[in-house]
């Protein structure tokens, strides 16, 4: 700044500019110097949206759980001993028999590690259009009114599914699965190992069924029973066959019952 002032004064002294013009330039120079330095604020970080929940994952061990489709629920609400967390677009709900903040009955009943599994069930209400994954181990799970895709596994437990309307991808290992609903789109898979699966296909189902059996059996009840012979590689069509269902049985029984 001082160099600029000296330059202006030298111009006035040499007669290149008038004294009034030099004074105006000096005043303008002082005003410019008095202005505070404007620093650019760092740009705000890009907004990171919360992942939109597309699937609910429920795991249950040594207990009883109920999963109900409820259109008044945006995602899922759980009641009973559990731990919940968000993993990407999946809401994970674990049936925790040792969760804090719950009181247990002092009366003696069937218990594991001192926890009464019959008196501490888990109830999950979820939006029926979301996808559901469930894993059952040595327990009982009932699913009703969930119309999105349902997948999962049953190990030494029991699972009942009612009113399904979307593809199934279910596996049973030394357990039992009973499912009642309608299939008319998508690809479904059933895998049975040392267990039992009973699937009732309600009226309106449109599905092409393919069966593979190793040391187990795949049966179909009703009028199509005679057409479903040869077990491994057998195929039968219900309705127009819009959906596909692959049933594979290693050691156990799969029974399909069209209405």
N, C-alpha and C positions, 0 to 999 in steps of 0.2 A: 504493500500500500504506500509506503514512504517513497518508493521509487516513482510511483505514479504521481504523487504530489510534487516531487522535484521536477518531473518532466513538464507538468502543467505550469509550474512557476517559471521554468526556463522559457517556455513558449510566450508567457506574458512579458518577460524581461526582454526578449528579442523582438517583441512587437508582432509576433505571428498571430496572437489573439489578443483581444482587449482585456482590460482588467476585470470588467464585469463578466465577460464570458469565462475567464479563468476562475472567478469566484463561484460561478454556477457549476463548473465542472468539479471543483473541490467539494462543494456541498453535495453534489450527486454522488461523489465517491464516498463521502462519509456516511450517507444514507445506505448505500449498498453494503458497506462494511458493518453497519449496525444490525442488519437483518440476521436473525439466527439461522444457523445451518439446518436445513431440512433433511433429515435422514429418512430414507425409505424403510418403512416397516417390513420386517420379513414376512413373506407371504404365508398365510395360514396353511397348515397341512391339509391335504385333500381329505374330504369327508369320507370316513370309512363306514359304510352302512352296516347295521347289524344283520347277520345272515338271516334270510327268511327261512323259517322252519318249514321243511317239506316232508319230514319223516319223524315219527316218534319211535323210540327204541325202548322197550321194556324188558328187563331181565328179572327173573324171580328164581330163588333157590330155597328149598325147604319151607315153602310157605304157600299161601293162597292169594291169587291176584285176580282182579276183574278189570277188564278193559271195555269201556262202553263208548260207542259213538254218540256224541252230543253236538248237534248243530249250533248250540248257543255258545260253545267254547271256541275261541279263536285258534288255539293250538292244543294244549293239554293241561289238565289240572290233576294233581295226585293227592290222595288222602291216605294216610297211614304211614308206617315207617318206611322211609325212602331217602335216597340221595339223588338229586337232579343236577344236570349240567348241560350246557350247550356245546356241541361239537360240530362246527360248521353249520350246515342246514339241518342237523339232526338234534332233537331234544332227547337226551338220554335220561331215563328214570330207572334206578336200580332199587329193587325191593330189599331194603336193609333191615334185617331183624335185630340189629344191635344199635340202631340209631338212637341218639340221645333225645331227651325231651318227651319221652313216651312212658306212660305208666303201664306196668304189667300186673296181671291178676295174680294174687298169692295162691289161688286155688291150683291144685295139681292137675295138670292135663298133659297131653303130649307136648314135649318141649325139647328143644335142641340148644345146648349151651345155656340152659336156664331160661330160654325165651319161649313163650307159648306161641307156637306157630299158628294155631287155630284162632286165637283171639286177636291176632295182629295182622289182618289181611291188608292188602294194598288195593285201592280202587283208583283207577285212572279214567278220567273222562276226557276224550279227545275229539277234535273235529273229525267227522266221519270221512271227509274227503282226503285226509292226509294218508300217506303210506305208513304202514306199521310193520316193525320188526320186533318179534318177541322170542325170548329164549327161556325155556322152562327146564329146570333141573330139580328132580325129586320134589316136585310140587304140583299144584293145580292152577290152571289159568283158564278163565272163561272170557271169550271175546264175542261181543254182540254189537251189531249195527255199525261196524266199521266197513265203509264201502270203498276205500282206497285199496291199493295192492297190499296184500298181507304175506309176509315171509317170516321164516324163523325155524327153530328146532325145538324138539321135545326130547329130553333125556331122562329116562326113568321117572316120567311124570305123566300127567294127563292134561289134555288141552281140548276145549270145546269152542268151536267157531260157529256162530249163527248169523245168518243174513249177510253173507259175503256177496259182493257184486263185481269184484275186480280179480285180476289174476292172483293165483296162489303159488308160493314157492316154499314148501314145507318139508321138513325132514323129521323122522321119528327114529329114535334109537332106544330100544327097550322101553317104549312108552306107548301111549294110546292117544289117538287123535280122532275126534268126531267133528265133521264140518257139514253145514247145511247152507246152501245158497245157490246163486245163479252164475254161470259162466257163459259169456257171449262175446268176449273180445280178449285179445292178448294171448300170451303164452304162459302156461302154468306147468309146474313140476311138483311131483310127489315122490318122495324117496323114503322107503321103509326098511329099517334094519332091526330085526328081532323085536318087532312091535306089531301094532295093529292100527290101520287107518280105515275109517268108515266115512265115505263122502256121499252125501245126497245132493244130486243136481236137480234143482227145482224147475218147474215148468218155465219155458222161455229160454232155457239154456241152449246154446248153439256151439257145439264143440266137437272136435275130432280127437279121439282118445287113442293114444299109442301105449302099449304095455310091454314091459320087459320084466321077466321073472327069472331068478337064479335058483335059489333053494326055497323061495317063497311062492306065494300064489297071488294072482290078481283076478278078482271076480267082478262080474257085472250082473246085476239083478235085473229082472223084468224080461220084456220081450226080446231084448238084444242078447240075452245070455247065450243062445245057440250060435250067434254070429261071432262071439268073442271066444274063439277056440285057438289052441296052439300057443297060448300064453305069451311066450317070448316072441315079440314082433307082431302080436295081434293088434288089429286096428278096427275101430268102430266109430261111426259118425252119429251124433245126436243133433237133430235139427239140420241146419244148413252147414254146420261145421265151421262157423266163423272163427272160433277160438281153437287153440290147441292145448292138449293136456297130455303130458308124458308121465306115466306111472311106472316107477321102477321099484321092485321088491327084491331084496337080497335074502333075508330070513324073516318071514312074517307074513302078514296078510293085508292086502288092499282090497276093499269092497267098494264098488261104485254103484250107486242106486239112482237111476233117472226116474223122475216122477212122471 
